[in-house]
Amino acid sequence: MVINEDVKKVIEGSAFLSLITVDANGTPHPIIAGKGQVVSDTVVFGIYKMEITQKNLESNKNSWVVGATMDGGPKGYRLVGTAEAKDKQLIFTPTGVDTLI
């Protein structure tokens, strides 16, 4: 399981999470995705627009989520994995996590 309790607290405690996808040419597309909810070992976002993000995921599911919080002291993580858009939700499945702060 990639998302342990500490990572979950940061993800769910972050005011905003960054989500990065990559287009077919390898150009990154970072966005502020808002709040994310940890469901099992995934991070789920509601889709509000995200047209370019969804288009990128059609050709390249690789993605990253970055979150940070000052709650309880500064903490931040970068999660690498894959994502898919499904039923008005974006579901990110991490395969690794790096500590940033």
DOBABA-262157 format. One line per 8 residues: number of its first residue (from 1); their letters; for each residue x, y, z of N, C-alpha, C, O, CB. Coordinates in pm, 1 decimal, always signed. Glycine has a CB too. Layout:
BEGIN
NUM> A> X/Y/Z/X/Y/Z/X/Y/Z/X/Y/Z/X/Y/Z ~ ...
//
This chain:
BEGIN
1> MVINEDVK> +84.4/-118.0/+0.0/+0.0/+0.0/+0.0/+88.9/+124.3/+0.0/+171.9/+140.5/+89.5/-96.0/-0.2/+122.3 ~ +73.1/+211.1/-97.6/+154.1/+330.6/-113.0/+107.9/+441.6/-19.2/+190.1/+515.7/+34.8/+149.6/+378.7/-257.0 ~ -22.7/+453.2/+0.3/-76.3/+561.8/+82.1/-88.7/+514.0/+227.3/-183.2/+443.9/+263.6/-214.6/+610.0/+27.3 ~ +9.5/+554.0/+309.0/+0.8/+522.1/+451.6/-77.2/+633.4/+521.8/-123.7/+726.8/+456.4/+143.6/+505.1/+514.7 ~ -91.8/+624.6/+653.1/-172.4/+721.2/+727.2/-115.9/+862.8/+717.6/-192.1/+958.9/+707.1/-182.1/+679.7/+872.9 ~ +16.3/+876.7/+721.1/+76.4/+1009.8/+713.3/+51.8/+1073.3/+576.8/+17.6/+1191.2/+568.2/+226.8/+1002.1/+741.3 ~ +69.0/+996.3/+471.5/+43.4/+1046.0/+335.6/-104.4/+1082.5/+322.0/-137.3/+1186.1/+264.1/+83.9/+939.5/+228.4 ~ -192.8/+999.1/+374.4/-336.9/+1026.1/+368.5/-371.0/+1157.2/+438.4/-449.9/+1236.2/+386.5/-415.9/+910.7/+432.0
9> KVIEGSAF> -312.2/+1181.2/+556.2/-339.2/+1305.1/+629.1/-297.0/+1426.9/+547.9/-367.7/+1527.6/+546.0/-267.1/+1304.5/+764.2 ~ -183.0/+1418.6/+481.4/-136.6/+1531.2/+400.0/-228.1/+1550.3/+279.7/-266.6/+1663.2/+249.0/+9.1/+1508.9/+353.7 ~ -263.1/+1443.7/+212.1/-349.5/+1454.6/+94.2/-483.7/+1515.4/+132.7/-530.3/+1609.5/+68.4/-370.3/+1316.3/+28.4 ~ -544.6/+1462.9/+235.6/-677.5/+1511.1/+273.6/-671.3/+1642.7/+349.9/-772.6/+1711.7/+360.8/-748.5/+1406.9/+357.6 ~ -554.3/+1679.1/+403.2/-538.3/+1805.1/+474.2/-489.6/+1919.5/+388.4/-485.4/+2033.5/+434.5/-445.1/+1786.6/+585.9 ~ -452.8/+1892.0/+264.5/-405.9/+1996.8/+173.7/-523.9/+2078.1/+123.2/-625.7/+2022.5/+82.1/-327.8/+1936.2/+55.0 ~ -509.8/+2210.0/+126.5/-615.4/+2296.8/+74.3/-634.5/+2273.9/-75.5/-746.5/+2277.6/-126.3/-582.2/+2444.8/+101.8 ~ -523.1/+2250.1/-145.1/-525.2/+2223.7/-288.7/-419.4/+2119.8/-319.7/-312.0/+2120.1/-259.5/-501.4/+2353.7/-371.1
17> LSLITVDA> -448.9/+2031.6/-412.4/-351.2/+1935.1/-461.7/-318.6/+1969.1/-605.9/-405.7/+2011.9/-681.5/-404.2/+1789.3/-449.5 ~ -194.4/+1950.2/-643.5/-154.6/+1966.8/-783.4/-159.5/+1830.7/-850.8/-118.0/+1729.9/-793.6/-12.0/+2030.1/-795.4 ~ -210.0/+1829.3/-971.7/-216.8/+1708.7/-1053.1/-144.2/+1738.8/-1183.0/-172.3/+1839.2/-1248.4/-365.4/+1663.3/-1078.9 ~ -51.6/+1652.8/-1220.1/+26.3/+1673.3/-1341.5/+3.9/+1554.9/-1435.0/+20.1/+1439.2/-1396.2/+177.7/+1690.6/-1308.7 ~ -33.4/+1586.0/-1558.4/-43.7/+1484.4/-1663.3/+52.7/+1523.8/-1774.3/+112.4/+1631.4/-1770.7/-191.5/+1470.9/-1717.6 ~ +67.3/+1436.1/-1872.8/+159.3/+1459.5/-1983.4/+85.8/+1430.4/-2114.0/+17.2/+1329.0/-2126.9/+287.9/+1371.1/-1970.0 ~ +101.3/+1521.3/-2211.0/+33.3/+1498.1/-2338.8/+112.0/+1399.4/-2425.5/+217.9/+1351.5/-2385.2/+14.0/+1631.2/-2414.3 ~ +60.2/+1369.8/-2543.0/+120.6/+1269.8/-2631.6/+261.2/+1309.2/-2676.7/+340.0/+1223.0/-2715.6/+32.3/+1248.5/-2753.3
25> NGTPHPII> +293.4/+1439.0/-2671.9/+426.2/+1486.1/-2711.2/+522.9/+1495.2/-2594.0/+638.5/+1533.5/-2611.8/+415.2/+1620.9/-2777.5 ~ +476.8/+1460.4/-2474.5/+563.7/+1464.0/-2357.1/+563.1/+1595.7/-2281.5/+644.3/+1615.2/-2191.1/+701.8/+1433.5/-2398.0 ~ +473.1/+1686.4/-2317.0/+464.8/+1814.8/-2248.6/+381.3/+1801.3/-2121.5/+266.6/+1756.9/-2128.3/+404.7/+1922.1/-2341.6 ~ +436.4/+1838.8/-2005.2/+359.5/+1827.6/-1881.1/+249.0/+1932.9/-1874.2/+261.6/+2042.9/-1928.1/+452.1/+1841.1/-1760.0 ~ +142.1/+1896.4/-1807.1/+27.3/+1986.4/-1787.4/-11.1/+1983.6/-1639.9/-88.3/+1897.5/-1597.6/-94.8/+1944.7/-1877.9 ~ +43.1/+2078.6/-1560.0/+8.3/+2083.6/-1417.8/-119.1/+2165.7/-1396.3/-140.3/+2267.8/-1461.8/+124.9/+2143.3/-1335.7 ~ -203.6/+2119.4/-1303.3/-323.6/+2194.3/-1265.7/-338.8/+2189.9/-1113.7/-279.7/+2105.5/-1046.3/-450.9/+2136.1/-1336.3 ~ -418.1/+2281.3/-1062.1/-460.9/+2274.6/-923.0/-592.4/+2196.6/-925.6/-692.4/+2244.0/-979.7/-477.4/+2420.2/-856.9
33> AGKGQVVS> -591.4/+2078.1/-867.5/-707.1/+1989.3/-876.9/-803.3/+2006.0/-759.8/-910.2/+1944.9/-759.1/-661.2/+1845.7/-884.5 ~ -767.9/+2086.4/-662.3/-856.1/+2104.3/-547.9/-835.0/+1994.7/-445.9/-724.2/+1943.5/-430.2/-1001.4/+2107.2/-592.2 ~ -940.9/+1959.2/-377.1/-933.8/+1858.3/-272.4/-938.2/+1718.4/-333.3/-1000.5/+1695.7/-437.0/-1048.6/+1876.9/-171.6 ~ -871.2/+1626.3/-266.8/-875.3/+1486.4/-306.9/-915.9/+1401.7/-188.4/-886.7/+1435.7/-73.8/-739.3/+1440.5/-362.7 ~ -982.3/+1292.6/-215.7/-1024.7/+1200.8/-110.3/-953.3/+1067.4/-130.9/-952.0/+1012.7/-241.2/-1180.3/+1181.9/-110.5 ~ -894.3/+1016.5/-23.6/-830.1/+886.1/-30.8/-937.4/+779.0/-17.7/-1012.3/+775.6/+79.9/-721.2/+870.3/+79.8 ~ -943.6/+691.7/-117.6/-1036.3/+578.8/-116.9/-952.1/+455.3/-142.0/-901.9/+434.0/-252.4/-1151.5/+594.7/-225.1 ~ -937.4/+374.0/-38.1/-849.6/+258.0/-43.7/-708.2/+306.0/-74.4/-652.5/+382.8/+4.1/-898.5/+155.0/-150.4
41> DTVVFGIY> -648.8/+264.3/-184.3/-513.7/+309.0/-220.1/-518.0/+396.8/-345.1/-428.8/+390.0/-429.7/-420.4/+187.7/-243.1 ~ -623.4/+480.2/-356.1/-636.1/+574.6/-466.5/-668.3/+712.9/-410.8/-708.6/+727.2/-295.4/-745.5/+528.6/-566.9 ~ -649.7/+814.0/-494.8/-693.3/+949.5/-462.7/-798.6/+985.7/-566.6/-773.4/+977.3/-686.8/-572.3/+1053.0/-462.2 ~ -916.6/+1025.9/-520.3/-1028.7/+1053.1/-609.1/-1059.3/+1202.9/-607.7/-1071.9/+1264.2/-501.7/-1153.6/+970.9/-567.3 ~ -1070.9/+1259.8/-726.5/-1105.5/+1399.7/-745.5/-1237.0/+1407.8/-820.8/-1264.6/+1324.2/-906.8/-993.6/+1475.4/-821.1 ~ -1318.1/+1507.4/-789.5/-1432.9/+1537.9/-873.6/-1381.7/+1610.7/-996.8/-1290.7/+1693.1/-986.7/-1539.6/+1623.4/-797.0 ~ -1438.3/+1581.6/-1111.8/-1395.6/+1647.5/-1235.5/-1475.2/+1775.3/-1253.6/-1597.6/+1773.1/-1266.6/-1413.3/+1553.9/-1358.3 ~ -1403.7/+1886.1/-1254.1/-1460.0/+2016.3/-1289.4/-1376.5/+2065.8/-1406.4/-1261.7/+2106.9/-1389.9/-1458.5/+2118.9/-1166.8
49> KMEITQKN> -1435.1/+2061.2/-1522.5/-1364.9/+2091.9/-1647.3/-1256.8/+1987.2/-1670.4/-1289.7/+1874.6/-1707.8/-1303.2/+2235.2/-1643.6 ~ -1129.5/+2019.2/-1649.9/-1018.1/+1926.6/-1671.7/-1015.3/+1870.1/-1813.3/-979.2/+1754.0/-1832.7/-1025.7/+1813.0/-1572.3 ~ -1053.3/+1951.2/-1913.1/-1058.0/+1901.1/-2050.5/-921.3/+1854.7/-2099.2/-910.0/+1746.1/-2156.0/-1111.8/+2008.6/-2143.3 ~ -817.0/+1935.6/-2078.0/-683.0/+1898.3/-2125.0/-632.3/+1777.7/-2047.1/-571.7/+1687.3/-2104.6/-584.4/+2017.2/-2110.7 ~ -656.6/+1776.1/-1918.3/-614.8/+1662.4/-1835.5/-678.2/+1533.3/-1886.7/-609.6/+1432.3/-1902.6/-652.9/+1685.8/-1687.4 ~ -808.2/+1536.6/-1912.4/-876.7/+1416.5/-1961.6/-824.2/+1374.7/-2098.3/-808.3/+1255.7/-2125.3/-1027.7/+1440.4/-1969.0 ~ -797.5/+1472.0/-2184.3/-743.1/+1440.3/-2316.4/-605.4/+1376.0/-2302.8/-575.5/+1277.4/-2370.3/-734.6/+1567.5/-2403.8 ~ -521.2/+1432.2/-2214.8/-388.8/+1374.4/-2193.0/-398.2/+1230.2/-2146.2/-321.8/+1145.1/-2191.6/-311.0/+1456.9/-2091.6
57> LESNKNSW> -490.5/+1202.3/-2056.4/-502.6/+1067.0/-2000.8/-547.9/+964.2/-2103.6/-527.1/+844.3/-2084.8/-599.4/+1067.7/-1885.1 ~ -609.3/+1009.8/-2211.5/-648.4/+917.0/-2317.8/-526.7/+856.1/-2385.8/-531.2/+741.1/-2429.7/-735.4/+988.1/-2421.2 ~ -417.1/+932.6/-2395.0/-297.7/+881.8/-2463.0/-184.7/+845.4/-2367.3/-93.9/+771.4/-2404.9/-248.3/+983.9/-2561.5 ~ -188.9/+896.5/-2243.8/-81.5/+871.6/-2148.4/-138.4/+879.2/-2007.1/-168.4/+988.5/-1958.9/+35.0/+973.5/-2167.2 ~ -153.5/+767.8/-1941.3/-213.8/+763.2/-1807.7/-116.4/+799.9/-1695.5/-158.0/+815.5/-1580.7/-269.1/+625.5/-1782.1 ~ +12.8/+813.8/-1727.3/+111.1/+850.4/-1625.4/+79.1/+988.2/-1569.5/+48.4/+1080.9/-1644.5/+254.2/+847.7/-1683.5 ~ +86.4/+1001.1/-1437.0/+50.7/+1127.1/-1373.0/+114.5/+1136.1/-1235.1/+167.4/+1038.4/-1182.3/-102.1/+1141.3/-1362.4 ~ +108.0/+1256.5/-1178.2/+164.7/+1283.3/-1046.4/+66.3/+1367.0/-967.3/-8.4/+1447.0/-1023.6/+302.0/+1354.9/-1057.4
65> VVGATMDG> +67.0/+1348.0/-836.3/-9.8/+1432.2/-744.8/+88.7/+1485.5/-641.9/+169.2/+1410.2/-587.0/-128.7/+1352.8/-676.2 ~ +81.9/+1617.3/-615.8/+167.7/+1681.0/-517.1/+79.1/+1749.1/-415.1/-11.9/+1824.4/-449.8/+265.8/+1782.3/-583.1 ~ +107.4/+1721.3/-287.1/+32.0/+1784.2/-179.4/+123.0/+1824.1/-66.1/+226.0/+1760.9/-42.8/-76.6/+1691.5/-128.5 ~ +85.0/+1929.4/+5.0/+162.5/+1975.9/+119.6/+68.5/+2039.8/+220.0/-38.9/+2088.9/+184.9/+272.9/+2075.8/+76.2 ~ +111.0/+2038.3/+345.9/+32.5/+2099.8/+452.0/+125.1/+2153.1/+559.9/+238.0/+2106.5/+575.0/-67.9/+1999.3/+511.5 ~ +77.2/+2249.5/+633.5/+149.4/+2301.5/+749.5/+87.9/+2247.0/+878.1/+140.0/+2272.5/+986.7/+147.8/+2456.3/+750.2 ~ -21.1/+2173.0/+867.8/-90.4/+2117.7/+982.7/+0.2/+2017.9/+1055.0/+36.7/+1914.6/+998.8/-222.3/+2050.4/+939.5 ~ +36.0/+2048.6/+1178.4/+125.4/+1961.0/+1253.7/+270.7/+1975.8/+1212.8/+352.9/+1889.7/+1244.4/+83.3/+1818.2/+1236.8
73> GPKGYRLV> +303.2/+2082.8/+1143.5/+439.0/+2103.1/+1092.8/+440.3/+2079.2/+943.1/+353.0/+2009.9/+890.9/+540.2/+2009.4/+1164.1 ~ +538.2/+2135.5/+872.9/+538.7/+2122.5/+726.7/+565.2/+1979.3/+680.6/+660.4/+1914.2/+723.7/+643.0/+2215.0/+666.9 ~ +477.6/+1933.0/+591.6/+491.8/+1800.6/+531.6/+443.6/+1808.6/+387.9/+349.0/+1881.2/+357.2/+412.2/+1692.2/+611.8 ~ +508.9/+1733.9/+300.0/+465.8/+1729.9/+161.6/+509.1/+1601.7/+93.9/+611.6/+1542.9/+128.3/+519.8/+1848.9/+86.3 ~ +429.8/+1559.3/-2.7/+458.3/+1435.8/-75.9/+429.4/+1453.9/-224.1/+341.1/+1530.2/-263.3/+375.8/+1318.9/-19.6 ~ +506.0/+1381.9/-305.4/+480.9/+1369.3/-449.1/+450.5/+1223.2/-475.1/+531.4/+1135.6/-444.8/+603.6/+1419.5/-535.8 ~ +334.2/+1197.4/-531.1/+294.0/+1060.9/-563.8/+299.3/+1043.1/-714.4/+250.4/+1128.0/-788.8/+152.0/+1029.3/-509.3 ~ +357.3/+935.1/-759.1/+365.5/+902.4/-901.3/+274.9/+781.8/-925.1/+264.9/+692.5/-841.0/+514.5/+872.9/-946.2
81> GTAEAKDK> +209.8/+780.7/-1040.0/+121.9/+667.7/-1070.5/+49.0/+688.7/-1201.8/+102.2/+748.3/-1295.5/+21.2/+646.5/-958.1 ~ -73.0/+639.1/-1207.0/-156.3/+651.6/-1325.9/-293.1/+704.9/-1284.5/-332.8/+695.7/-1168.3/-169.6/+514.9/-1399.9 ~ -364.0/+760.8/-1381.9/-496.6/+814.7/-1353.8/-590.4/+782.5/-1468.2/-548.5/+757.6/-1581.3/-490.5/+966.4/-1330.4 ~ -718.3/+783.7/-1435.6/-820.8/+766.4/-1538.0/-943.6/+846.8/-1499.5/-973.9/+863.7/-1381.4/-856.6/+616.9/-1556.5 ~ -1013.9/+896.2/-1600.3/-1139.4/+967.2/-1579.7/-1252.8/+866.9/-1595.9/-1261.0/+795.2/-1695.7/-1154.6/+1087.3/-1679.5 ~ -1340.9/+863.5/-1494.2/-1449.1/+765.8/-1496.9/-1565.7/+818.6/-1414.4/-1548.0/+856.1/-1298.4/-1401.4/+628.0/-1443.5 ~ -1684.5/+821.5/-1473.7/-1805.5/+861.1/-1402.0/-1791.2/+994.5/-1328.6/-1824.2/+1004.4/-1210.4/-1843.1/+753.7/-1303.6 ~ -1741.9/+1097.5/-1398.9/-1725.4/+1232.5/-1345.9/-1627.6/+1240.3/-1229.0/-1633.1/+1331.9/-1147.0/-1858.5/+1285.9/-1302.8
89> QLIFTPTG> -1538.4/+1142.2/-1223.8/-1432.5/+1142.6/-1123.7/-1299.8/+1113.2/-1192.0/-1293.5/+1043.3/-1293.1/-1461.0/+1039.2/-1011.4 ~ -1194.8/+1168.3/-1134.1/-1061.1/+1133.1/-1178.1/-1002.2/+1046.1/-1068.4/-993.7/+1088.0/-952.9/-972.4/+1260.8/-1206.6 ~ -961.9/+926.5/-1104.0/-910.8/+829.8/-1007.3/-761.4/+811.7/-1031.4/-718.7/+762.5/-1135.9/-986.4/+693.4/-1018.1 ~ -683.2/+852.7/-931.8/-538.1/+843.7/-938.4/-493.1/+725.3/-853.6/-528.1/+715.2/-736.0/-471.0/+976.0/-890.4 ~ -415.1/+635.9/-914.3/-362.4/+518.1/-844.8/-211.1/+531.5/-834.0/-140.5/+517.4/-933.9/-401.4/+386.0/-919.1 ~ -160.4/+558.5/-713.9/-15.7/+577.6/-699.8/+60.3/+445.7/-702.5/+11.2/+341.8/-658.3/+14.8/+651.1/-570.6 ~ +182.0/+453.6/-756.0/+272.1/+338.3/-753.4/+396.0/+367.8/-669.7/+473.0/+277.4/-637.2/+312.9/+298.8/-895.8 ~ +414.7/+496.4/-634.7/+528.1/+536.2/-552.3/+502.7/+669.9/-487.4/+415.7/+745.7/-530.2/+655.4/+541.7/-634.7
97> VDTLI> +580.1/+698.8/-382.3/+565.8/+825.9/-310.4/+703.6/+876.2/-269.7/+788.0/+798.1/-225.7/+474.1/+809.7/-185.3 ~ +726.5/+1006.7/-284.2/+849.3/+1071.2/-242.5/+815.7/+1177.0/-137.7/+718.6/+1251.2/-152.7/+923.6/+1133.8/-363.8 ~ +895.0/+1183.8/-33.3/+879.2/+1289.1/+66.7/+944.7/+1416.0/+13.7/+1059.4/+1412.3/-30.8/+941.3/+1247.0/+204.0 ~ +873.1/+1528.5/+18.0/+926.0/+1655.1/-31.0/+969.5/+1747.4/+81.9/+1067.2/+1820.9/+67.3/+822.8/+1724.4/-116.3 ~ +899.8/+1744.8/+192.1/+932.5/+1831.6/+305.4/+952.0/+1743.8/+428.4/+980.4/+1794.8/+536.8/+820.5/+1938.9/+329.8
//
